[in-house]
Every structure is written in structure tokens, then in C-alpha cells.
Amino acid sequence: MKSFEKGKLSAAQMWTIIKMAQWDGDYERVKSFFKKNLYVDQFKQLDAFVHEMQEQLQNIFHEDWVGNPGINVSDDGWSDLTAEVVGRGNKFYKEITLKKLQEMANSCDYNESFLYAFHVD
């Protein structure tokens, strides 16, 4: 039985699902959780939402990433880092700062990659 009623999910519901998934770097487990608890159309909605939230972060912090002193990650690392922020949930996402992104990058405090949970087999 799916955890959410069939149909369109609100942003609040999507953040709840992300929190329930308990992102820990195990994208296979998280993907399984999503597939078990969501209808196919909801899985697609969540995928689009996560990508949108990640894109917003990338836009907000782009100049900081490439600036001086910057955020010390490659292109792939930038994708992984910003996806990690989304994967950690709404509260973490809303409270992210340049300093915290730099600390995460410098200490390798992020996983590769929350987005893998949305790759279709």
C-alpha cells in the first residue's frame, strides 16, 4: 500500500517524503523507499521537485562556487553537494549558507549522489 493518496503532491508533502527517506548516501535504499511509497506519477513529481530545488541552490550560490575563495568542488562535486543539501530535507535546505557549503565541501561531508535515487532501472 502506498503511503500517499494517489494524485498531485504538495511541496510540503514532497519535503515530508524526503525526510522520511532518511538520506544517508544509500541511493538504492532511498530509491526502493520512494518506489514502495509512491505511485509512478508521484515519483516523477518528486524527481522534478528535487531537481528544481537543487537548481535553485545552484543558482543562488553559483557566483560563490566559482568565486574567491569559492566552494572547493568540481562540476560533479557541485551537483553532488547541492543534491545532498536537498536530500537532507527542508530545514537543512532553508538554513544552508555559503559558509556551511564551504565546510561541507572542505570536509567531504556529502555523498554521491541523492539524484541517483531517481534513476530509472
Backbone as XML, in Angstrom:
<?xml version="1.0"?>
<chain id="A" units="angstrom">
  <residue number="1" name="MET">
    <atom name="N" x="0.839" y="-1.187" z="0.000"/>
    <atom name="CA" x="0.000" y="0.000" z="0.000"/>
    <atom name="C" x="0.885" y="1.253" z="0.000"/>
  </residue>
  <residue number="2" name="LYS">
    <atom name="N" x="0.528" y="2.205" z="-0.832"/>
    <atom name="CA" x="1.285" y="3.442" z="-0.948"/>
    <atom name="C" x="0.994" y="4.343" z="0.247"/>
  </residue>
  <residue number="3" name="SER">
    <atom name="N" x="1.985" y="5.130" z="0.619"/>
    <atom name="CA" x="1.865" y="5.982" z="1.801"/>
    <atom name="C" x="1.063" y="7.253" z="1.558"/>
  </residue>
  <residue number="4" name="PHE">
    <atom name="N" x="0.977" y="7.672" z="0.295"/>
    <atom name="CA" x="0.293" y="8.915" z="-0.023"/>
    <atom name="C" x="-0.833" y="8.637" z="-1.003"/>
  </residue>
  <residue number="5" name="GLU">
    <atom name="N" x="-1.929" y="9.348" z="-0.809"/>
    <atom name="CA" x="-3.073" y="9.208" z="-1.688"/>
    <atom name="C" x="-2.658" y="9.534" z="-3.112"/>
  </residue>
  <residue number="6" name="LYS">
    <atom name="N" x="-3.208" y="8.785" z="-4.046"/>
    <atom name="CA" x="-2.865" y="8.998" z="-5.453"/>
    <atom name="C" x="-3.205" y="10.432" z="-5.855"/>
  </residue>
  <residue number="7" name="GLY">
    <atom name="N" x="-2.347" y="11.020" z="-6.666"/>
    <atom name="CA" x="-2.580" y="12.374" z="-7.146"/>
    <atom name="C" x="-1.384" y="13.268" z="-6.946"/>
  </residue>
  <residue number="8" name="LYS">
    <atom name="N" x="-1.611" y="14.542" z="-7.169"/>
    <atom name="CA" x="-0.538" y="15.533" z="-7.096"/>
    <atom name="C" x="-0.110" y="15.753" z="-5.647"/>
  </residue>
  <residue number="9" name="LEU">
    <atom name="N" x="1.196" y="15.812" z="-5.447"/>
    <atom name="CA" x="1.756" y="16.058" z="-4.126"/>
    <atom name="C" x="2.040" y="17.543" z="-3.954"/>
  </residue>
  <residue number="10" name="SER">
    <atom name="N" x="1.839" y="18.047" z="-2.763"/>
    <atom name="CA" x="2.202" y="19.428" z="-2.451"/>
    <atom name="C" x="3.699" y="19.486" z="-2.150"/>
  </residue>
  <residue number="11" name="ALA">
    <atom name="N" x="4.254" y="20.681" z="-2.147"/>
    <atom name="CA" x="5.666" y="20.851" z="-1.790"/>
    <atom name="C" x="5.910" y="20.336" z="-0.365"/>
  </residue>
  <residue number="12" name="ALA">
    <atom name="N" x="5.000" y="20.614" z="0.534"/>
    <atom name="CA" x="5.144" y="20.140" z="1.918"/>
    <atom name="C" x="5.177" y="18.614" z="1.972"/>
  </residue>
  <residue number="13" name="GLN">
    <atom name="N" x="4.335" y="17.967" z="1.189"/>
    <atom name="CA" x="4.348" y="16.504" z="1.159"/>
    <atom name="C" x="5.661" y="15.976" z="0.592"/>
  </residue>
  <residue number="14" name="MET">
    <atom name="N" x="6.174" y="16.652" z="-0.416"/>
    <atom name="CA" x="7.435" y="16.188" z="-1.007"/>
    <atom name="C" x="8.584" y="16.336" z="-0.017"/>
  </residue>
  <residue number="15" name="TRP">
    <atom name="N" x="8.608" y="17.439" z="0.730"/>
    <atom name="CA" x="9.638" y="17.581" z="1.762"/>
    <atom name="C" x="9.466" y="16.505" z="2.835"/>
  </residue>
  <residue number="16" name="THR">
    <atom name="N" x="8.225" y="16.154" z="3.158"/>
    <atom name="CA" x="7.971" y="15.092" z="4.136"/>
    <atom name="C" x="8.514" y="13.764" z="3.631"/>
  </residue>
  <residue number="17" name="ILE">
    <atom name="N" x="8.298" y="13.473" z="2.369"/>
    <atom name="CA" x="8.788" y="12.220" z="1.777"/>
    <atom name="C" x="10.314" y="12.187" z="1.825"/>
  </residue>
  <residue number="18" name="ILE">
    <atom name="N" x="10.943" y="13.299" z="1.482"/>
    <atom name="CA" x="12.404" y="13.364" z="1.530"/>
    <atom name="C" x="12.892" y="13.102" z="2.951"/>
  </residue>
  <residue number="19" name="LYS">
    <atom name="N" x="12.238" y="13.701" z="3.922"/>
    <atom name="CA" x="12.620" y="13.489" z="5.322"/>
    <atom name="C" x="12.428" y="12.025" z="5.722"/>
  </residue>
  <residue number="20" name="MET">
    <atom name="N" x="11.301" y="11.447" z="5.319"/>
    <atom name="CA" x="11.009" y="10.051" z="5.652"/>
    <atom name="C" x="12.034" y="9.090" z="5.038"/>
  </residue>
  <residue number="21" name="ALA">
    <atom name="N" x="12.597" y="9.464" z="3.896"/>
    <atom name="CA" x="13.566" y="8.594" z="3.220"/>
    <atom name="C" x="14.874" y="8.483" z="3.983"/>
  </residue>
  <residue number="22" name="GLN">
    <atom name="N" x="15.158" y="9.443" z="4.853"/>
    <atom name="CA" x="16.352" y="9.436" z="5.702"/>
    <atom name="C" x="17.628" y="9.226" z="4.878"/>
  </residue>
  <residue number="23" name="TRP">
    <atom name="N" x="17.888" y="10.186" z="4.001"/>
    <atom name="CA" x="19.066" y="10.123" z="3.137"/>
    <atom name="C" x="20.342" y="9.921" z="3.942"/>
  </residue>
  <residue number="24" name="ASP">
    <atom name="N" x="21.087" y="8.893" z="3.583"/>
    <atom name="CA" x="22.338" y="8.558" z="4.267"/>
    <atom name="C" x="23.429" y="8.162" z="3.284"/>
  </residue>
  <residue number="25" name="GLY">
    <atom name="N" x="23.195" y="8.418" z="2.006"/>
    <atom name="CA" x="24.163" y="8.044" z="0.991"/>
    <atom name="C" x="23.824" y="6.747" z="0.283"/>
  </residue>
  <residue number="26" name="ASP">
    <atom name="N" x="22.836" y="6.028" z="0.776"/>
    <atom name="CA" x="22.437" y="4.757" z="0.168"/>
    <atom name="C" x="21.284" y="5.004" z="-0.800"/>
  </residue>
  <residue number="27" name="TYR">
    <atom name="N" x="21.646" y="5.386" z="-2.030"/>
    <atom name="CA" x="20.614" y="5.763" z="-3.005"/>
    <atom name="C" x="19.748" y="4.581" z="-3.415"/>
  </residue>
  <residue number="28" name="GLU">
    <atom name="N" x="20.259" y="3.361" z="-3.373"/>
    <atom name="CA" x="19.430" y="2.194" z="-3.710"/>
    <atom name="C" x="18.318" y="2.012" z="-2.674"/>
  </residue>
  <residue number="29" name="ARG">
    <atom name="N" x="18.657" y="2.172" z="-1.388"/>
    <atom name="CA" x="17.649" y="2.055" z="-0.333"/>
    <atom name="C" x="16.611" y="3.167" z="-0.461"/>
  </residue>
  <residue number="30" name="VAL">
    <atom name="N" x="17.082" y="4.380" z="-0.733"/>
    <atom name="CA" x="16.174" y="5.516" z="-0.861"/>
    <atom name="C" x="15.274" y="5.340" z="-2.076"/>
  </residue>
  <residue number="31" name="LYS">
    <atom name="N" x="15.832" y="4.882" z="-3.193"/>
    <atom name="CA" x="15.024" y="4.624" z="-4.386"/>
    <atom name="C" x="13.944" y="3.581" z="-4.079"/>
  </residue>
  <residue number="32" name="SER">
    <atom name="N" x="14.322" y="2.532" z="-3.387"/>
    <atom name="CA" x="13.369" y="1.492" z="-3.004"/>
    <atom name="C" x="12.269" y="2.070" z="-2.116"/>
  </residue>
  <residue number="33" name="PHE">
    <atom name="N" x="12.650" y="2.922" z="-1.179"/>
    <atom name="CA" x="11.670" y="3.573" z="-0.311"/>
    <atom name="C" x="10.682" y="4.392" z="-1.147"/>
  </residue>
  <residue number="34" name="PHE">
    <atom name="N" x="11.210" y="5.192" z="-2.072"/>
    <atom name="CA" x="10.336" y="6.015" z="-2.918"/>
    <atom name="C" x="9.386" y="5.132" z="-3.727"/>
  </residue>
  <residue number="35" name="LYS">
    <atom name="N" x="9.907" y="4.098" z="-4.340"/>
    <atom name="CA" x="9.084" y="3.235" z="-5.199"/>
    <atom name="C" x="8.031" y="2.481" z="-4.391"/>
  </residue>
  <residue number="36" name="LYS">
    <atom name="N" x="8.368" y="2.125" z="-3.167"/>
    <atom name="CA" x="7.430" y="1.413" z="-2.304"/>
    <atom name="C" x="6.289" y="2.325" z="-1.842"/>
  </residue>
  <residue number="37" name="ASN">
    <atom name="N" x="6.595" y="3.596" z="-1.626"/>
    <atom name="CA" x="5.642" y="4.503" z="-1.001"/>
    <atom name="C" x="4.942" y="5.472" z="-1.935"/>
  </residue>
  <residue number="38" name="LEU">
    <atom name="N" x="5.384" y="5.530" z="-3.195"/>
    <atom name="CA" x="4.822" y="6.499" z="-4.136"/>
    <atom name="C" x="4.299" y="5.821" z="-5.387"/>
  </residue>
  <residue number="39" name="TYR">
    <atom name="N" x="3.268" y="6.397" z="-5.944"/>
    <atom name="CA" x="2.810" y="5.986" z="-7.264"/>
    <atom name="C" x="3.811" y="6.515" z="-8.291"/>
  </residue>
  <residue number="40" name="VAL">
    <atom name="N" x="3.818" y="5.941" z="-9.468"/>
    <atom name="CA" x="4.785" y="6.318" z="-10.504"/>
    <atom name="C" x="4.726" y="7.813" z="-10.793"/>
  </residue>
  <residue number="41" name="ASP">
    <atom name="N" x="3.526" y="8.374" z="-10.920"/>
    <atom name="CA" x="3.421" y="9.809" z="-11.212"/>
    <atom name="C" x="3.951" y="10.652" z="-10.047"/>
  </residue>
  <residue number="42" name="GLN">
    <atom name="N" x="3.794" y="10.185" z="-8.818"/>
    <atom name="CA" x="4.316" y="10.906" z="-7.663"/>
    <atom name="C" x="5.842" y="10.823" z="-7.610"/>
  </residue>
  <residue number="43" name="PHE">
    <atom name="N" x="6.390" y="9.680" z="-7.981"/>
    <atom name="CA" x="7.842" y="9.519" z="-8.070"/>
    <atom name="C" x="8.404" y="10.530" z="-9.066"/>
  </residue>
  <residue number="44" name="LYS">
    <atom name="N" x="7.728" y="10.703" z="-10.189"/>
    <atom name="CA" x="8.151" y="11.663" z="-11.206"/>
    <atom name="C" x="8.023" y="13.099" z="-10.688"/>
  </residue>
  <residue number="45" name="GLN">
    <atom name="N" x="6.947" y="13.375" z="-9.948"/>
    <atom name="CA" x="6.774" y="14.701" z="-9.351"/>
    <atom name="C" x="7.917" y="15.000" z="-8.378"/>
  </residue>
  <residue number="46" name="LEU">
    <atom name="N" x="8.250" y="14.018" z="-7.553"/>
    <atom name="CA" x="9.313" y="14.195" z="-6.578"/>
    <atom name="C" x="10.654" y="14.399" z="-7.276"/>
  </residue>
  <residue number="47" name="ASP">
    <atom name="N" x="10.904" y="13.648" z="-8.311"/>
    <atom name="CA" x="12.124" y="13.801" z="-9.098"/>
    <atom name="C" x="12.238" y="15.232" z="-9.621"/>
  </residue>
  <residue number="48" name="ALA">
    <atom name="N" x="11.175" y="15.737" z="-10.217"/>
    <atom name="CA" x="11.182" y="17.103" z="-10.755"/>
    <atom name="C" x="11.375" y="18.126" z="-9.631"/>
  </residue>
  <residue number="49" name="PHE">
    <atom name="N" x="10.730" y="17.908" z="-8.512"/>
    <atom name="CA" x="10.841" y="18.811" z="-7.367"/>
    <atom name="C" x="12.276" y="18.864" z="-6.845"/>
  </residue>
  <residue number="50" name="VAL">
    <atom name="N" x="12.896" y="17.718" z="-6.672"/>
    <atom name="CA" x="14.264" y="17.651" z="-6.165"/>
    <atom name="C" x="15.211" y="18.376" z="-7.122"/>
  </residue>
  <residue number="51" name="HIS">
    <atom name="N" x="15.043" y="18.142" z="-8.411"/>
    <atom name="CA" x="15.885" y="18.820" z="-9.399"/>
    <atom name="C" x="15.653" y="20.339" z="-9.368"/>
  </residue>
  <residue number="52" name="GLU">
    <atom name="N" x="14.409" y="20.748" z="-9.184"/>
    <atom name="CA" x="14.098" y="22.183" z="-9.101"/>
    <atom name="C" x="14.749" y="22.814" z="-7.874"/>
  </residue>
  <residue number="53" name="MET">
    <atom name="N" x="14.659" y="22.139" z="-6.738"/>
    <atom name="CA" x="15.276" y="22.669" z="-5.511"/>
    <atom name="C" x="16.797" y="22.732" z="-5.657"/>
  </residue>
  <residue number="54" name="GLN">
    <atom name="N" x="17.374" y="21.718" z="-6.269"/>
    <atom name="CA" x="18.815" y="21.715" z="-6.491"/>
    <atom name="C" x="19.213" y="22.857" z="-7.431"/>
  </residue>
  <residue number="55" name="GLU">
    <atom name="N" x="18.457" y="23.046" z="-8.486"/>
    <atom name="CA" x="18.752" y="24.124" z="-9.434"/>
    <atom name="C" x="18.672" y="25.489" z="-8.758"/>
  </residue>
  <residue number="56" name="GLN">
    <atom name="N" x="17.690" y="25.665" z="-7.880"/>
    <atom name="CA" x="17.584" y="26.932" z="-7.150"/>
    <atom name="C" x="18.846" y="27.177" z="-6.316"/>
  </residue>
  <residue number="57" name="LEU">
    <atom name="N" x="19.298" y="26.139" z="-5.615"/>
    <atom name="CA" x="20.525" y="26.273" z="-4.823"/>
    <atom name="C" x="21.717" y="26.620" z="-5.703"/>
  </residue>
  <residue number="58" name="GLN">
    <atom name="N" x="21.827" y="25.934" z="-6.814"/>
    <atom name="CA" x="22.948" y="26.182" z="-7.712"/>
    <atom name="C" x="22.919" y="27.609" z="-8.237"/>
  </residue>
  <residue number="59" name="ASN">
    <atom name="N" x="21.741" y="28.104" z="-8.521"/>
    <atom name="CA" x="21.629" y="29.491" z="-8.993"/>
    <atom name="C" x="21.977" y="30.491" z="-7.895"/>
  </residue>
  <residue number="60" name="ILE">
    <atom name="N" x="21.489" y="30.256" z="-6.700"/>
    <atom name="CA" x="21.738" y="31.172" z="-5.577"/>
    <atom name="C" x="23.232" y="31.254" z="-5.262"/>
  </residue>
  <residue number="61" name="PHE">
    <atom name="N" x="23.901" y="30.117" z="-5.275"/>
    <atom name="CA" x="25.296" y="30.064" z="-4.833"/>
    <atom name="C" x="26.310" y="29.939" z="-5.969"/>
  </residue>
  <residue number="62" name="HIS">
    <atom name="N" x="25.886" y="30.087" z="-7.217"/>
    <atom name="CA" x="26.795" y="29.891" z="-8.349"/>
    <atom name="C" x="28.011" y="30.807" z="-8.273"/>
  </residue>
  <residue number="63" name="GLU">
    <atom name="N" x="27.781" y="32.095" z="-8.061"/>
    <atom name="CA" x="28.907" y="33.040" z="-8.014"/>
    <atom name="C" x="29.836" y="32.732" z="-6.845"/>
  </residue>
  <residue number="64" name="ASP">
    <atom name="N" x="29.280" y="32.240" z="-5.755"/>
    <atom name="CA" x="30.105" y="31.855" z="-4.607"/>
    <atom name="C" x="30.939" y="30.620" z="-4.929"/>
  </residue>
  <residue number="65" name="TRP">
    <atom name="N" x="30.347" y="29.669" z="-5.656"/>
    <atom name="CA" x="31.043" y="28.442" z="-6.030"/>
    <atom name="C" x="32.282" y="28.753" z="-6.870"/>
  </residue>
  <residue number="66" name="VAL">
    <atom name="N" x="32.107" y="29.618" z="-7.866"/>
    <atom name="CA" x="33.210" y="29.911" z="-8.785"/>
    <atom name="C" x="34.059" y="31.094" z="-8.334"/>
  </residue>
  <residue number="67" name="GLY">
    <atom name="N" x="33.645" y="31.781" z="-7.280"/>
    <atom name="CA" x="34.343" y="32.977" z="-6.809"/>
    <atom name="C" x="35.591" y="32.650" z="-6.006"/>
  </residue>
  <residue number="68" name="ASN">
    <atom name="N" x="36.037" y="33.661" z="-5.280"/>
    <atom name="CA" x="37.231" y="33.515" z="-4.477"/>
    <atom name="C" x="36.882" y="33.804" z="-3.022"/>
  </residue>
  <residue number="69" name="PRO">
    <atom name="N" x="36.949" y="32.891" z="-2.080"/>
    <atom name="CA" x="37.681" y="31.643" z="-2.166"/>
    <atom name="C" x="36.908" y="30.508" z="-2.819"/>
  </residue>
  <residue number="70" name="GLY">
    <atom name="N" x="35.642" y="30.699" z="-3.084"/>
    <atom name="CA" x="34.860" y="29.687" z="-3.776"/>
    <atom name="C" x="34.437" y="28.534" z="-2.888"/>
  </residue>
  <residue number="71" name="ILE">
    <atom name="N" x="33.857" y="27.551" z="-3.539"/>
    <atom name="CA" x="33.469" y="26.303" z="-2.885"/>
    <atom name="C" x="34.264" y="25.225" z="-3.606"/>
  </residue>
  <residue number="72" name="ASN">
    <atom name="N" x="35.125" y="24.561" z="-2.895"/>
    <atom name="CA" x="36.148" y="23.701" z="-3.477"/>
    <atom name="C" x="35.609" y="22.338" z="-3.925"/>
  </residue>
  <residue number="73" name="VAL">
    <atom name="N" x="34.827" y="22.347" z="-5.011"/>
    <atom name="CA" x="34.338" y="21.106" z="-5.612"/>
    <atom name="C" x="34.341" y="21.252" z="-7.135"/>
  </residue>
  <residue number="74" name="SER">
    <atom name="N" x="34.461" y="20.126" z="-7.816"/>
    <atom name="CA" x="34.391" y="20.082" z="-9.274"/>
    <atom name="C" x="32.941" y="20.265" z="-9.725"/>
  </residue>
  <residue number="75" name="ASP">
    <atom name="N" x="32.721" y="20.233" z="-11.023"/>
    <atom name="CA" x="31.351" y="20.290" z="-11.548"/>
    <atom name="C" x="30.502" y="19.154" z="-10.977"/>
  </residue>
  <residue number="76" name="ASP">
    <atom name="N" x="31.041" y="17.926" z="-11.017"/>
    <atom name="CA" x="30.304" y="16.784" z="-10.470"/>
    <atom name="C" x="30.098" y="16.934" z="-8.963"/>
  </residue>
  <residue number="77" name="GLY">
    <atom name="N" x="31.140" y="17.406" z="-8.294"/>
    <atom name="CA" x="31.027" y="17.619" z="-6.856"/>
    <atom name="C" x="29.983" y="18.665" z="-6.510"/>
  </residue>
  <residue number="78" name="TRP">
    <atom name="N" x="29.871" y="19.711" z="-7.333"/>
    <atom name="CA" x="28.870" y="20.758" z="-7.128"/>
    <atom name="C" x="27.468" y="20.165" z="-7.232"/>
  </residue>
  <residue number="79" name="SER">
    <atom name="N" x="27.280" y="19.295" z="-8.201"/>
    <atom name="CA" x="25.988" y="18.622" z="-8.350"/>
    <atom name="C" x="25.706" y="17.742" z="-7.128"/>
  </residue>
  <residue number="80" name="ASP">
    <atom name="N" x="26.702" y="16.963" z="-6.730"/>
    <atom name="CA" x="26.522" y="16.085" z="-5.564"/>
    <atom name="C" x="26.266" y="16.877" z="-4.292"/>
  </residue>
  <residue number="81" name="LEU">
    <atom name="N" x="27.024" y="17.945" z="-4.105"/>
    <atom name="CA" x="26.892" y="18.772" z="-2.900"/>
    <atom name="C" x="25.510" y="19.402" z="-2.804"/>
  </residue>
  <residue number="82" name="THR">
    <atom name="N" x="25.046" y="19.982" z="-3.888"/>
    <atom name="CA" x="23.733" y="20.638" z="-3.850"/>
    <atom name="C" x="22.601" y="19.608" z="-3.752"/>
  </residue>
  <residue number="83" name="ALA">
    <atom name="N" x="22.779" y="18.443" z="-4.358"/>
    <atom name="CA" x="21.778" y="17.378" z="-4.208"/>
    <atom name="C" x="21.737" y="16.894" z="-2.760"/>
  </residue>
  <residue number="84" name="GLU">
    <atom name="N" x="22.894" y="16.833" z="-2.128"/>
    <atom name="CA" x="22.973" y="16.436" z="-0.718"/>
    <atom name="C" x="22.160" y="17.383" z="0.163"/>
  </residue>
  <residue number="85" name="VAL">
    <atom name="N" x="22.274" y="18.666" z="-0.103"/>
    <atom name="CA" x="21.529" y="19.650" z="0.688"/>
    <atom name="C" x="20.029" y="19.375" z="0.579"/>
  </residue>
  <residue number="86" name="VAL">
    <atom name="N" x="19.549" y="19.108" z="-0.611"/>
    <atom name="CA" x="18.132" y="18.789" z="-0.798"/>
    <atom name="C" x="17.790" y="17.487" z="-0.070"/>
  </residue>
  <residue number="87" name="GLY">
    <atom name="N" x="18.645" y="16.488" z="-0.214"/>
    <atom name="CA" x="18.400" y="15.189" z="0.409"/>
    <atom name="C" x="18.331" y="15.229" z="1.923"/>
  </residue>
  <residue number="88" name="ARG">
    <atom name="N" x="18.955" y="16.221" z="2.515"/>
    <atom name="CA" x="18.926" y="16.342" z="3.982"/>
    <atom name="C" x="17.649" y="16.993" z="4.496"/>
  </residue>
  <residue number="89" name="GLY">
    <atom name="N" x="16.806" y="17.461" z="3.582"/>
    <atom name="CA" x="15.491" y="17.923" z="3.998"/>
    <atom name="C" x="15.299" y="19.431" z="3.991"/>
  </residue>
  <residue number="90" name="ASN">
    <atom name="N" x="14.058" y="19.810" z="4.171"/>
    <atom name="CA" x="13.622" y="21.200" z="4.053"/>
    <atom name="C" x="14.306" y="22.132" z="5.049"/>
  </residue>
  <residue number="91" name="LYS">
    <atom name="N" x="14.410" y="21.715" z="6.298"/>
    <atom name="CA" x="15.028" y="22.577" z="7.318"/>
    <atom name="C" x="16.491" y="22.845" z="6.957"/>
  </residue>
  <residue number="92" name="PHE">
    <atom name="N" x="17.222" y="21.800" z="6.600"/>
    <atom name="CA" x="18.622" y="21.956" z="6.218"/>
    <atom name="C" x="18.734" y="22.839" z="4.980"/>
  </residue>
  <residue number="93" name="TYR">
    <atom name="N" x="17.859" y="22.581" z="4.016"/>
    <atom name="CA" x="17.847" y="23.353" z="2.770"/>
    <atom name="C" x="17.633" y="24.844" z="3.040"/>
  </residue>
  <residue number="94" name="LYS">
    <atom name="N" x="16.640" y="25.153" z="3.867"/>
    <atom name="CA" x="16.314" y="26.554" z="4.152"/>
    <atom name="C" x="17.413" y="27.266" z="4.938"/>
  </residue>
  <residue number="95" name="GLU">
    <atom name="N" x="18.195" y="26.505" z="5.697"/>
    <atom name="CA" x="19.212" y="27.101" z="6.557"/>
    <atom name="C" x="20.617" y="27.067" z="5.953"/>
  </residue>
  <residue number="96" name="ILE">
    <atom name="N" x="20.745" y="26.576" z="4.719"/>
    <atom name="CA" x="22.083" y="26.456" z="4.130"/>
    <atom name="C" x="22.683" y="27.840" z="3.873"/>
  </residue>
  <residue number="97" name="THR">
    <atom name="N" x="23.960" y="27.939" z="4.109"/>
    <atom name="CA" x="24.699" y="29.189" z="3.909"/>
    <atom name="C" x="25.959" y="28.885" z="3.096"/>
  </residue>
  <residue number="98" name="LEU">
    <atom name="N" x="26.565" y="29.938" z="2.603"/>
    <atom name="CA" x="27.835" y="29.782" z="1.903"/>
    <atom name="C" x="28.860" y="29.113" z="2.815"/>
  </residue>
  <residue number="99" name="LYS">
    <atom name="N" x="28.950" y="29.575" z="4.035"/>
    <atom name="CA" x="29.931" y="29.009" z="4.978"/>
    <atom name="C" x="29.704" y="27.516" z="5.172"/>
  </residue>
  <residue number="100" name="LYS">
    <atom name="N" x="28.445" y="27.114" z="5.322"/>
    <atom name="CA" x="28.141" y="25.692" z="5.521"/>
    <atom name="C" x="28.486" y="24.892" z="4.261"/>
  </residue>
  <residue number="101" name="LEU">
    <atom name="N" x="28.182" y="25.410" z="3.079"/>
    <atom name="CA" x="28.550" y="24.724" z="1.834"/>
    <atom name="C" x="30.064" y="24.561" z="1.733"/>
  </residue>
  <residue number="102" name="GLN">
    <atom name="N" x="30.795" y="25.605" z="2.087"/>
    <atom name="CA" x="32.260" y="25.523" z="2.057"/>
    <atom name="C" x="32.769" y="24.470" z="3.042"/>
  </residue>
  <residue number="103" name="GLU">
    <atom name="N" x="32.186" y="24.452" z="4.241"/>
    <atom name="CA" x="32.583" y="23.457" z="5.244"/>
    <atom name="C" x="32.286" y="22.042" z="4.757"/>
  </residue>
  <residue number="104" name="MET">
    <atom name="N" x="31.110" y="21.851" z="4.172"/>
    <atom name="CA" x="30.743" y="20.537" z="3.652"/>
    <atom name="C" x="31.724" y="20.107" z="2.566"/>
  </residue>
  <residue number="105" name="ALA">
    <atom name="N" x="32.061" y="21.028" z="1.667"/>
    <atom name="CA" x="32.991" y="20.712" z="0.579"/>
    <atom name="C" x="34.377" y="20.394" z="1.126"/>
  </residue>
  <residue number="106" name="ASN">
    <atom name="N" x="34.860" y="21.220" z="2.022"/>
    <atom name="CA" x="36.217" y="21.045" z="2.554"/>
    <atom name="C" x="36.373" y="19.771" z="3.368"/>
  </residue>
  <residue number="107" name="SER">
    <atom name="N" x="35.315" y="19.340" z="4.034"/>
    <atom name="CA" x="35.393" y="18.133" z="4.860"/>
    <atom name="C" x="34.798" y="16.905" z="4.164"/>
  </residue>
  <residue number="108" name="CYS">
    <atom name="N" x="34.436" y="17.064" z="2.888"/>
    <atom name="CA" x="33.810" y="15.976" z="2.114"/>
    <atom name="C" x="32.574" y="15.432" z="2.832"/>
  </residue>
  <residue number="109" name="ASP">
    <atom name="N" x="31.796" y="16.332" z="3.404"/>
    <atom name="CA" x="30.579" y="15.984" z="4.141"/>
    <atom name="C" x="29.378" y="15.976" z="3.201"/>
  </residue>
  <residue number="110" name="TYR">
    <atom name="N" x="29.470" y="15.146" z="2.174"/>
    <atom name="CA" x="28.362" y="14.948" z="1.242"/>
    <atom name="C" x="28.587" y="13.642" z="0.512"/>
  </residue>
  <residue number="111" name="ASN">
    <atom name="N" x="27.518" y="13.106" z="-0.048"/>
    <atom name="CA" x="27.556" y="11.813" z="-0.715"/>
    <atom name="C" x="27.339" y="11.967" z="-2.215"/>
  </residue>
  <residue number="112" name="GLU">
    <atom name="N" x="27.707" y="10.955" z="-2.927"/>
    <atom name="CA" x="27.451" y="10.854" z="-4.359"/>
    <atom name="C" x="26.347" y="9.843" z="-4.537"/>
  </residue>
  <residue number="113" name="SER">
    <atom name="N" x="25.266" y="10.159" z="-5.001"/>
    <atom name="CA" x="24.529" y="11.381" z="-5.151"/>
    <atom name="C" x="23.072" y="11.071" z="-4.895"/>
  </residue>
  <residue number="114" name="PHE">
    <atom name="N" x="22.423" y="11.948" z="-4.173"/>
    <atom name="CA" x="20.997" y="11.797" z="-3.887"/>
    <atom name="C" x="20.198" y="11.642" z="-5.186"/>
  </residue>
  <residue number="115" name="LEU">
    <atom name="N" x="20.644" y="12.255" z="-6.253"/>
    <atom name="CA" x="19.918" y="12.186" z="-7.520"/>
    <atom name="C" x="19.872" y="10.775" z="-8.097"/>
  </residue>
  <residue number="116" name="TYR">
    <atom name="N" x="20.812" y="9.920" z="-7.735"/>
    <atom name="CA" x="20.812" y="8.541" z="-8.237"/>
    <atom name="C" x="19.552" y="7.801" z="-7.810"/>
  </residue>
  <residue number="117" name="ALA">
    <atom name="N" x="18.941" y="8.238" z="-6.739"/>
    <atom name="CA" x="17.702" y="7.595" z="-6.278"/>
    <atom name="C" x="16.569" y="7.744" z="-7.293"/>
  </residue>
  <residue number="118" name="PHE">
    <atom name="N" x="16.758" y="8.620" z="-8.268"/>
    <atom name="CA" x="15.711" y="8.862" z="-9.262"/>
    <atom name="C" x="16.032" y="8.243" z="-10.615"/>
  </residue>
  <residue number="119" name="HIS">
    <atom name="N" x="17.170" y="7.572" z="-10.734"/>
    <atom name="CA" x="17.493" y="6.897" z="-11.984"/>
    <atom name="C" x="16.561" y="5.707" z="-12.144"/>
  </residue>
  <residue number="120" name="VAL">
    <atom name="N" x="15.956" y="5.608" z="-13.297"/>
    <atom name="CA" x="15.017" y="4.522" z="-13.576"/>
    <atom name="C" x="15.793" y="3.314" z="-14.077"/>
  </residue>
  <residue number="121" name="ASP">
    <atom name="N" x="15.453" y="2.168" z="-13.535"/>
    <atom name="CA" x="16.134" y="0.915" z="-13.942"/>
    <atom name="C" x="15.674" y="0.450" z="-15.302"/>
  </residue>
</chain>
